[in-house]
Amino acid sequence: MQQKRYSEMTEYELQQEIAKLHEKARKAEQMGMVNEFAVLERKAAMAKSYLLNPEDFKPGDIYQIEGDPGAYFKIYYLNGVFAWGYRLNGNGKDEALPISMLKKLEETGS
């Protein structure tokens, strides 16, 4: 059976896929399969991106990177569900992250 692309899945199908990937990742982690765990977590992040609206992510804005405390990412542009930009305090190289890995910075003081 041909696997559906994430972009073709309904919201429900995406949620099912994410749950399945998290379960497989948990098992891989328990078995010490670090590479398999990382691949499954990245696939889950990709699937989650299709549940978000890319228009909520603005070029020029800075976002926190989910699961990497103290790491920040500045977006240059978006291509589908990928945000292209660079990590602040990183090596300055451009990279693409699934938008589900980006978290809006908390507003401080109102």
TORPA-4810 file (N, C-alpha, C, O; in nm, 3 decimals):
<nodes>
NODE_1_0.084_-0.120_0.000_0.000_0.000_0.000_0.087_0.125_0.000_0.183_0.136_0.077_M
NODE_2_0.054_0.218_-0.086_0.129_0.343_-0.096_0.099_0.432_0.025_-0.017_0.460_0.055_Q
NODE_3_0.204_0.477_0.092_0.189_0.566_0.207_0.147_0.705_0.158_0.205_0.759_0.063_Q
NODE_4_0.045_0.761_0.223_0.001_0.898_0.189_0.107_0.997_0.233_0.175_0.976_0.334_K
NODE_5_0.121_1.103_0.159_0.211_1.211_0.199_0.142_1.291_0.311_0.020_1.299_0.315_R
NODE_6_0.222_1.348_0.400_0.164_1.427_0.509_0.075_1.538_0.455_-0.028_1.570_0.515_Y
NODE_7_0.114_1.597_0.344_0.037_1.708_0.287_-0.100_1.663_0.236_-0.189_1.746_0.214_S
NODE_8_-0.118_1.533_0.217_-0.246_1.480_0.167_-0.336_1.427_0.280_-0.451_1.393_0.256_E
NODE_9_-0.283_1.422_0.401_-0.357_1.365_0.514_-0.453_1.465_0.575_-0.431_1.586_0.571_M
NODE_10_-0.561_1.412_0.632_-0.655_1.495_0.707_-0.593_1.523_0.845_-0.494_1.462_0.883_T
NODE_11_-0.653_1.616_0.918_-0.604_1.647_1.053_-0.606_1.521_1.140_-0.512_1.495_1.215_E
NODE_12_-0.713_1.444_1.130_-0.725_1.320_1.209_-0.614_1.221_1.173_-0.551_1.163_1.261_Y
NODE_13_-0.592_1.202_1.043_-0.486_1.110_0.998_-0.349_1.155_1.047_-0.267_1.073_1.087_E
NODE_14_-0.326_1.286_1.043_-0.198_1.339_1.092_-0.182_1.311_1.241_-0.074_1.271_1.286_L
NODE_15_-0.288_1.331_1.319_-0.280_1.306_1.464_-0.253_1.158_1.492_-0.176_1.125_1.582_Q
NODE_16_-0.316_1.069_1.413_-0.292_0.925_1.428_-0.146_0.892_1.396_-0.081_0.816_1.467_Q
NODE_17_-0.096_0.950_1.287_0.042_0.927_1.244_0.141_0.976_1.351_0.239_0.908_1.381_E
NODE_18_0.115_1.093_1.407_0.203_1.150_1.510_0.205_1.059_1.632_0.311_1.031_1.688_I
NODE_19_0.088_1.011_1.674_0.080_0.920_1.790_0.158_0.792_1.762_0.231_0.743_1.849_A
NODE_20_0.143_0.739_1.641_0.214_0.616_1.602_0.366_0.638_1.603_0.441_0.553_1.651_K
NODE_21_0.409_0.751_1.550_0.552_0.782_1.546_0.609_0.800_1.687_0.720_0.754_1.715_L
NODE_22_0.534_0.867_1.774_0.580_0.886_1.913_0.593_0.751_1.984_0.688_0.729_2.060_H
NODE_23_0.499_0.661_1.959_0.503_0.528_2.021_0.626_0.450_1.971_0.697_0.388_2.051_E
NODE_24_0.650_0.453_1.840_0.768_0.386_1.783_0.896_0.447_1.838_0.992_0.376_1.867_K
NODE_25_0.897_0.581_1.852_1.015_0.650_1.904_1.041_0.610_2.049_1.156_0.590_2.089_A
NODE_26_0.934_0.599_2.127_0.948_0.559_2.267_1.010_0.420_2.277_1.099_0.396_2.358_R
NODE_27_0.963_0.328_2.193_1.017_0.192_2.192_1.163_0.191_2.147_1.245_0.119_2.205_K
NODE_28_1.196_0.271_2.046_1.334_0.279_1.997_1.425_0.332_2.108_1.537_0.283_2.126_A
NODE_29_1.376_0.432_2.180_1.455_0.491_2.289_1.479_0.387_2.399_1.589_0.376_2.452_E
NODE_30_1.375_0.311_2.433_1.387_0.207_2.536_1.489_0.100_2.495_1.559_0.044_2.580_Q
NODE_31_1.498_0.073_2.365_1.589_-0.029_2.316_1.728_0.028_2.288_1.817_-0.043_2.242_M
NODE_32_1.747_0.157_2.317_1.877_0.220_2.298_1.912_0.248_2.153_2.029_0.267_2.118_G
NODE_33_1.811_0.252_2.068_1.832_0.279_1.925_1.825_0.429_1.901_1.723_0.482_1.857_M
NODE_34_1.935_0.497_1.932_1.939_0.643_1.932_1.910_0.702_1.794_1.833_0.798_1.783_V
NODE_35_1.970_0.647_1.690_1.949_0.700_1.555_1.804_0.683_1.511_1.744_0.774_1.455_N
NODE_36_1.747_0.564_1.537_1.608_0.537_1.502_1.515_0.634_1.576_1.420_0.686_1.519_E
NODE_37_1.544_0.657_1.705_1.467_0.751_1.786_1.468_0.890_1.722_1.363_0.953_1.707_F
NODE_38_1.587_0.938_1.684_1.601_1.071_1.625_1.523_1.083_1.494_1.458_1.185_1.469_A
NODE_39_1.529_0.980_1.411_1.457_0.981_1.283_1.306_0.987_1.307_1.236_1.064_1.241_V
NODE_40_1.256_0.907_1.400_1.112_0.903_1.428_1.064_1.035_1.488_0.955_1.082_1.456_L
NODE_41_1.145_1.094_1.576_1.108_1.224_1.634_1.102_1.332_1.526_1.015_1.419_1.529_E
NODE_42_1.195_1.327_1.432_1.198_1.425_1.323_1.075_1.406_1.232_1.016_1.504_1.186_R
NODE_43_1.038_1.280_1.206_0.918_1.254_1.125_0.793_1.307_1.196_0.705_1.364_1.131_K
NODE_44_0.785_1.289_1.327_0.672_1.340_1.404_0.666_1.493_1.395_0.559_1.551_1.382_A
NODE_45_0.783_1.558_1.404_0.789_1.705_1.393_0.740_1.749_1.255_0.670_1.850_1.243_A
NODE_46_0.777_1.674_1.152_0.730_1.706_1.016_0.578_1.695_1.009_0.511_1.785_0.958_M
NODE_47_0.525_1.585_1.060_0.379_1.563_1.055_0.307_1.674_1.131_0.204_1.724_1.085_A
NODE_48_0.359_1.712_1.248_0.298_1.819_1.329_0.294_1.951_1.252_0.202_2.030_1.269_K
NODE_49_0.395_1.974_1.169_0.402_2.100_1.093_0.282_2.117_1.002_0.239_2.230_0.977_S
NODE_50_0.227_2.005_0.953_0.112_2.013_0.863_-0.018_2.045_0.938_-0.121_2.069_0.876_Y
NODE_51_-0.013_2.045_1.072_-0.129_2.085_1.152_-0.126_2.235_1.181_-0.222_2.290_1.235_L
NODE_52_-0.015_2.300_1.146_0.003_2.443_1.175_-0.016_2.526_1.048_-0.012_2.473_0.937_L
NODE_53_-0.038_2.654_1.066_-0.053_2.747_0.955_0.080_2.821_0.934_0.121_2.899_1.020_N
NODE_54_0.147_2.796_0.820_0.275_2.865_0.795_0.264_3.017_0.802_0.363_3.086_0.828_P
NODE_55_0.144_3.071_0.778_0.126_3.217_0.782_0.142_3.273_0.923_0.156_3.394_0.941_E
NODE_56_0.140_3.185_1.026_0.160_3.229_1.164_0.309_3.254_1.194_0.343_3.307_1.299_D
NODE_57_0.395_3.216_1.101_0.540_3.231_1.120_0.589_3.339_1.025_0.571_3.329_0.903_F
NODE_58_0.652_3.443_1.081_0.686_3.561_1.003_0.837_3.573_0.978_0.917_3.565_1.071_K
NODE_59_0.876_3.592_0.850_1.017_3.619_0.820_1.065_3.741_0.898_0.993_3.841_0.910_P
NODE_60_1.185_3.733_0.951_1.241_3.842_1.030_1.220_3.822_1.179_1.291_3.881_1.260_G
NODE_61_1.122_3.739_1.216_1.097_3.713_1.357_1.193_3.607_1.411_1.248_3.526_1.337_D
NODE_62_1.209_3.610_1.542_1.297_3.514_1.609_1.211_3.422_1.693_1.120_3.467_1.764_I
NODE_63_1.238_3.292_1.686_1.162_3.190_1.758_1.256_3.105_1.841_1.373_3.088_1.808_Y
NODE_64_1.202_3.051_1.948_1.276_2.955_2.029_1.267_2.819_1.959_1.165_2.788_1.898_Q
NODE_65_1.373_2.739_1.968_1.371_2.607_1.906_1.322_2.507_2.010_1.383_2.490_2.116_I
NODE_66_1.210_2.440_1.978_1.147_2.342_2.067_1.247_2.232_2.101_1.313_2.177_2.013_E
NODE_67_1.257_2.200_2.228_1.345_2.091_2.271_1.491_2.129_2.279_1.576_2.043_2.303_G
NODE_68_1.523_2.256_2.259_1.662_2.302_2.265_1.664_2.434_2.343_1.674_2.541_2.284_D
NODE_69_1.654_2.424_2.478_1.645_2.546_2.560_1.761_2.643_2.533_1.877_2.604_2.525_P
NODE_70_1.726_2.769_2.520_1.827_2.872_2.498_1.870_2.885_2.352_1.954_2.969_2.320_G
NODE_71_1.813_2.803_2.264_1.847_2.813_2.121_1.737_2.891_2.048_1.618_2.867_2.068_A
NODE_72_1.780_2.984_1.965_1.686_3.070_1.894_1.714_3.067_1.744_1.827_3.045_1.700_Y
NODE_73_1.608_3.089_1.666_1.615_3.077_1.521_1.550_3.198_1.458_1.437_3.234_1.493_F
NODE_74_1.621_3.262_1.365_1.565_3.377_1.293_1.525_3.332_1.152_1.607_3.277_1.078_K
NODE_75_1.399_3.356_1.117_1.346_3.314_0.987_1.378_3.417_0.879_1.356_3.537_0.895_I
NODE_76_1.431_3.365_0.767_1.447_3.448_0.645_1.321_3.438_0.560_1.263_3.539_0.520_Y
NODE_77_1.280_3.314_0.534_1.161_3.292_0.452_1.104_3.154_0.480_1.169_3.070_0.542_Y
NODE_78_0.982_3.131_0.434_0.917_3.001_0.450_0.899_2.935_0.314_0.874_3.002_0.213_L
NODE_79_0.912_2.804_0.314_0.888_2.725_0.194_0.804_2.607_0.239_0.856_2.510_0.295_N
NODE_80_0.673_2.615_0.216_0.583_2.511_0.265_0.580_2.514_0.417_0.552_2.618_0.477_G
NODE_81_0.609_2.399_0.480_0.609_2.393_0.627_0.749_2.404_0.683_0.772_2.372_0.800_V
NODE_82_0.845_2.449_0.600_0.981_2.469_0.647_1.012_2.617_0.661_0.981_2.697_0.573_F
NODE_83_1.075_2.651_0.772_1.124_2.787_0.793_1.274_2.785_0.764_1.349_2.708_0.824_A
NODE_84_1.317_2.869_0.673_1.459_2.881_0.641_1.516_3.000_0.716_1.454_3.107_0.722_W
NODE_85_1.633_2.982_0.773_1.697_3.089_0.847_1.824_3.038_0.911_1.891_2.951_0.856_G
NODE_86_1.857_3.094_1.027_1.979_3.052_1.096_1.958_3.059_1.247_1.872_3.131_1.297_Y
NODE_87_2.040_2.980_1.317_2.037_2.980_1.463_2.118_3.096_1.515_2.231_3.118_1.472_R
NODE_88_2.062_3.172_1.609_2.139_3.276_1.675_2.240_3.203_1.763_2.209_3.097_1.817_L
NODE_89_2.357_3.255_1.777_2.466_3.188_1.851_2.505_3.055_1.787_2.566_2.970_1.852_N
NODE_90_2.469_3.036_1.661_2.507_2.915_1.590_2.627_2.943_1.502_2.701_3.038_1.526_G
NODE_91_2.645_2.860_1.400_2.760_2.879_1.310_2.727_2.974_1.195_2.811_2.996_1.108_N
NODE_92_2.607_3.032_1.195_2.569_3.127_1.091_2.524_3.063_0.962_2.487_3.134_0.868_G
NODE_93_2.525_2.931_0.955_2.483_2.861_0.832_2.331_2.859_0.823_2.261_2.843_0.923_K
NODE_94_2.281_2.875_0.701_2.138_2.865_0.677_2.093_2.721_0.695_2.165_2.628_0.660_D
NODE_95_1.975_2.704_0.750_1.916_2.571_0.761_1.765_2.584_0.758_1.711_2.693_0.774_E
NODE_96_1.699_2.471_0.736_1.553_2.468_0.734_1.506_2.383_0.850_1.558_2.274_0.873_A
NODE_97_1.407_2.434_0.923_1.347_2.359_1.033_1.197_2.348_1.006_1.135_2.441_0.955_L
NODE_98_1.138_2.232_1.040_0.992_2.223_1.032_0.932_2.326_1.128_0.984_2.345_1.238_P
NODE_99_0.825_2.394_1.087_0.769_2.501_1.170_0.722_2.451_1.307_0.711_2.530_1.401_I
NODE_100_0.694_2.321_1.319_0.649_2.270_1.449_0.761_2.274_1.553_0.735_2.262_1.673_S
NODE_101_0.886_2.292_1.508_0.998_2.300_1.602_1.020_2.442_1.653_1.107_2.464_1.737_M
NODE_102_0.944_2.537_1.601_0.962_2.677_1.640_0.850_2.722_1.734_0.732_2.698_1.709_L
NODE_103_0.892_2.787_1.841_0.797_2.834_1.942_0.810_2.985_1.953_0.920_3.038_1.965_K
NODE_104_0.697_3.052_1.948_0.696_3.198_1.959_0.758_3.239_2.093_0.733_3.175_2.196_K
NODE_105_0.836_3.345_2.092_0.895_3.394_2.216_0.785_3.450_2.305_0.692_3.515_2.257_L
NODE_106_0.796_3.424_2.433_0.697_3.475_2.529_0.708_3.626_2.534_0.817_3.682_2.538_E
NODE_107_0.594_3.691_2.533_0.593_3.837_2.548_0.624_3.868_2.694_0.563_3.811_2.785_E
NODE_108_0.718_3.959_2.717_0.752_3.995_2.855_0.708_4.137_2.884_0.729_4.228_2.804_T
NODE_109_0.647_4.154_2.998_0.599_4.285_3.040_0.490_4.338_2.948_0.506_4.337_2.826_G
NODE_110_0.380_4.383_3.005_0.273_4.435_2.920_0.235_4.573_2.963_0.146_4.634_2.903_S
</nodes>
